[in-house]
């Protein structure tokens, strides 16, 4: 063992000696002058603005603003869509403005087409506002896009299929009401709740998946129940595990 | 009145000025901090050649070594306020030079990688052996020595940087193990081990000279 170490030390000394034979190089004659020139040039240089922190700040503010925007959207799912609310706010009685309501247009005097034309000019005339259920789909299909912010006040088109009068006999089908309060339900002899949007009216009021909805505002529900005129949510009756519960809508 | 007595008032003792070349490194740095430019000139005259030589043996490129040696002094000058006299100035300046040299090596490595991808085709990365000017007539033995120096220099330059720093500081610059440990910010045992390992690698490369 000692011999090995001795050999290693011997080799290392020889290597060190070999390296020691390398000639030392000197700094060039103008070394000091060049160093002083560098020092002088850097001393004169104005402190430059570092753009990295500025850029990072701008990006951070933009990200925060975007996140804030998304947050506001997710915490206010019932915020009215500007087009709809602006159109109906003037038509809505002040007493029901704070309630979760669906408003059918007031019957217009027969024979007077002018106000109706004006009203339809104000509000969107396409079926975009109608849920797919109104366009022939099922309630489940209608609820697929239930995540979009729902207008508190909803004005269905007066030219719905099957409504030939065109003079304000609008009825609001139960499917639309269910969608409006944030419930996905299927008819199984009763409206059985599949899922509930927790932040929507039904969710806040205590409706849970599995409940069977018997009545809304005291009106018993069938598959084809519809609400005439304006709908203003007040209460909902559900059956849960055989127990009947009357829940008040919480706006 | 006592006519025979002479009153002497000592108002101050004029200390004789110590020549720059006899002042310690710390004294020179203190003087530089207080605006004495000649003190910094003395610092440069003490370390410019050792630092240049150290960087040259580290990088095997004289122009780059001179450039980095100058940069080392510039960094020292602008960091004088942050320099603590708790450890030797030589350690401090070698550490700066080492960091610069390692950064340069990494920059070269990146550049070589880019040149492999074709972005810098035609750039010559091969370092050339610098020979200090020597006007004496060359003899055969000197020619052999020059060739040997080139081989040794290339062998050192091919070492991994962690061994290269240790070997160059020890065997080229003749620094103590303790100083090298401080420069490399390593323990004494690790430092000795790296020197030994570096020499072992060199032995394999320089087998023909034994």
Interface residues (C-beta under 8 A of the other chain):
Chain A: X8 X11 X12 X14 X15 X16 X18 X19 X20 X21 X22 X23 X24 X25 X26 X27 X28 X31 X32 X34 X35 X38 X39 X42
Chain B: X41 X44 X45 X48 X49 X51 X52 X53 X56 X57 X62 X65 X66 X69 X70 X71 X73 X74 X77 X78 X130 X132 X145 X148 X149 X152 X153 X156 X167 X170 X171 X172 X196 X199 X200 X202 X203 X206 X209 X210
